[in-house]
Amino acid sequence: MRYILLFLACGLAVSSCAKRPDAIVPVDVPMAAYSNLDCQALAREYLKEQASLSAVSKQQHDAATGDAVGVFLVGVPMSSTFGGDKEGQVAVAKGKVNAIEANMKAKGCNVPAAVKASASKGTPK
């Protein structure tokens, strides 16, 4: 009986861990939210949302790592327990980026590659 309870406790601890950002499914954001923007405005919005996605993905990655360490050392997913899990924010940011990209493709903007290239050129090293 003790082994069953131990097994269940371990299963609950592991199942409540934060997901890695790449395992999070994006929220379905309607394209209409960005349909009134022109290509330049879409490019600016795309840069802003990519930066937001990058920042929240780093926080989520750190939370997932913290949970793994917490479960290993203490048996409790520390980041998820204390509010470090940003899964919802990652999903929304991914959905916004997808909606902006879809609008850019629909309008024939060809901006995603140029935006990504200029974003990497503009960052100081």
C-alpha positions, 0 to 999 in steps of 0.5 A: 500500500505504501508503494502505491501511495508513493507512486501516486505522489510521484505521478502527481508531482511530475504531472504538475510540472511546467511544460517546455515552451516548444511543447505549448500549443498556440491559442487560436487568435483570429486573423481579423484582429490584425486585418486592418493593419498595413504591411509596415504596421504588421512588421512592427507588431510582429517584432513586438510580439516576437520579443514578447514571445521570446521573453515569456518563453525564457521565463517558461523555460526557466520555470520548467527547469526549476520544476525538474530540479525541484521534483528531483531534490524536494519532490515538489515542482517549485516553479509551478507551485509558486506561480512561475508557470507562464504556459498561458502567456506563451500560448497567447504570444504564439497565437498572436505571432501566428495571426500576424504571420497569416495576415502578412502572407494573406496581404503578400507582405513578404516581411517575416524573413526581412523582419527576422533578419533586421531584428537579428542585425539590430541587436547589439552583440 
